[in-house]
Every structure is written in C-alpha cells, then in structure tokens.
Amino acid sequence: MKKYMVAGLLGVFLVALASADDSVHKYRYRTPENYLTFSFFVRPLSVGFKHLTFPNVYLTANLDYLRSESDLRLQAGAAYMIPRKILIFRFYGGGGLEYSRNQGYMYPYLMIGTNFWILNWDIVHPLRSHESPTYRFGFSFTF
C-alpha cells in the first residue's frame, strides 16, 4: 500500500511539473518603448529620452545644463538594458558621443545606470583626460 501511495504522489508531482505553468507566467514583463527622465537631485540638471529600437536596445539622448559653466551638453548614443530584474533594479549600460555647446568639443562617453520604480540613476564617464564622471538621479516615466 505504501508503494502505491509513493508512486501516486510521484506521478502527481511529475504531472504538475510537466504541465504548462500558465498561471505563473500569465503576465510577462513587456519592455517599455520609451523612457523620459528628469534629473535634478544631483547636478547637472538633465532631461533625457530613451527609445526602444531593437529588443532591449535603446537609442538615448540627454541634455545636461551645467550652471557653473553656463553650458549645455548633448549626449546621444545607445544603451542595452539587461532583460532581467535584479532585486528591484533594471540595469543598463551604453555609450555614445557628448557635445558641448560653449566649448565645441565632441568626445565619446560610457554610461551605466539603473531604473527602479519611478526613479533612475546614471553614471556617465566621458572618455577624455582629466575629466571626472557625472551622476544623474531623478524621475523616470515610461510610455
């Protein structure tokens, strides 16, 4: 009798594992097509936009206002968003070109960041000598 009970429970367990788990994955995460970011907690003041072009690949554009230099920087590039959440964070990384309105330089930059809830955090490191990274922390809206 005990053998039949164990065999029956094992059979039920195997059927449960082999069946489609529709109830668990009914609502899959869909990558938002657009992100609009506003950063004003940490200087520089910034407005950014990310547009989905390929799965998990975004074209990015950011405008940073540097009050100390009275300068406006445009950063344009691409970013890859990791398709999985790590705890509550969605990490991404990328790069592109940075252009300064007053100084007229054009340099490449590297960027890493994360989106969580309605907030975002970016670290942007220009690839030129004697330049320190800049940080952005603010709100992020999807649509």
N, C-alpha and C positions, 0 to 999 in steps of 0.2 A: 504494500500500500504506500509506503514511504517513497519507493522508487517512482511510482506513478505520479505522486504529488510533486516531486522534484522535476520530473520530466515535463509535467504540465506547466509548472511555473517557468521552467526554462523555455518552453515553447511560447508562452505568452510574452516573455521578455524578448525573445527573438522577433516575434511579430511586431511588437512595439518599436523595436529598433529599426526594422526594415520598412515600416510604414512611412508614408510621406509626412513630414512634420510641418504641415500647412499652418497649424495653429501657432507655432513658434515663430515662423518666418513670414507671417502673413503680410506685415508691413515692413518692407525692406527700406533701408535708407536710400533716398534719392539725392544725388549731389545737386546743390542749388546752382542755378545757371549764372547768377550774378551776386556779387558781394559789393556793398557800398560801405566804406569805412570812414569814420571821423575820429581823429586823434587830437586831443587837446589836453590830456592829463600830463603827458611828458612832452617837452619841447623837442622837435619843432611842431607847430600846428600843421595838420595834414588832412587831406581829403584823398581817398583812394577808391579805385574801382577795379574789380576782377570780373572777367567774363569767361565762361566755360567755352572752350573751343573743341577739345577732344576729351574723352573720359579722363577726369582728374587733372587735366592740364588747363590752366587759366592764363589769359593774357592780362597783364596788370598795368595800371597807370596810377601814379601818385603825384600829388602836388604838395610840396613842403614849403612853408613860409618860415624863413629864418629872420626873426625880428632883430637880432643883434647885428646882422649884416644887411638887413633890409633887402633880402634876396629871395627869389622864388626858384625852387628846384623842381624839375620834372624828371620823374623816374619812370621808364617804360621797359617792360620785359615780360617774362613768362615765369610761372610758378607751377610746381607739381604738388598736389595735395594728396597725402597718404590716404588711401581709401578706407582705413580703419580708424576707429576712435581708440585712443589710449587714455584710459580713465574717462575724463570728460573733455579731453583735448583732441583737436584735429590739427595735426602738424602739416606744414608745407615748407617748401624751400624753392629757391629760384634765383634768378639773376636778370640783368639787363643793362641798360645804359642810363646814366644820370647826366642831365644837362642843367647848367646854371645860367640864369637869365643875366645877371650882372657880370659874372666873370667869364662866361662864354666857354667854359671847359665842357668836355664830354668824356666821361670815364665809365668803365664798367663797374658793376656792384654785385654783391652777393646778398641774399636775403634769406632768413629763416623766420618762421612765425607760427602762431597757433590761433585757432578760433575756439572759443568756448562760450557757450550760452549766447549772450549778445555782445560779448567783448572780444577784442583781438589784441595780439601782442606781436610786434615785428622787431627784428634786429636787422639793420641794414649796414653793411660794411663796404664802403667804396674802395675799389682796388687802385689806390694811388698812395704815394708815400706821405707819411706824416699826417694821415687822416684817421680820426677815430670813428668808431661806429656810432650810428644814431639809433634811437629807440622810438617806437611808436606804441602807444597804449590808448585804446579808445573803444568806441562802439562799432559794431559790425551788424549790418542789416542785409538780409537775403531776400531776393525776389526772383 
